[in-house]
């Protein structure tokens, strides 16, 4: 079941993101920041046991621009299209807010290719997004790939 995240989902989301962060497959986020952005998150919940299987955030950056962040699926559930469903859900959410461009910074460009994202130079992104980058351990040597989708 896909639904918007609630406060009770933040700790499982944090654990999931931390796992992928240890593998350097995404940038983990501090627990306090996740609580600040709970309304950005959509989760995939196993209806049988209530466990959070996956998560994805849509963060609004400007009147016409949003970012897909923190897309992660429990490793033992990979290959079941959960990431695809979460991405489709947040893209639909972006459309409902009349967002015309969605970007992501990713280590998995082939995944986002399937949704019509194209690689761009990070310099094409607005300066506003760099406020998060400054606190990243990889700044200024970012190795994520910037991608954009025109809605």
Beta strands, then each sheet from edge to edge (+ up, - down):
strand 1: 2-4
strand 2: 41-45
strand 3: 52-62
strand 4: 65-73
strand 5: 101-106
strand 6: 118-119
strand 7: 145-150
sheet 1: 1+ 2- 3+ 4- 5- 7+ 6-
end
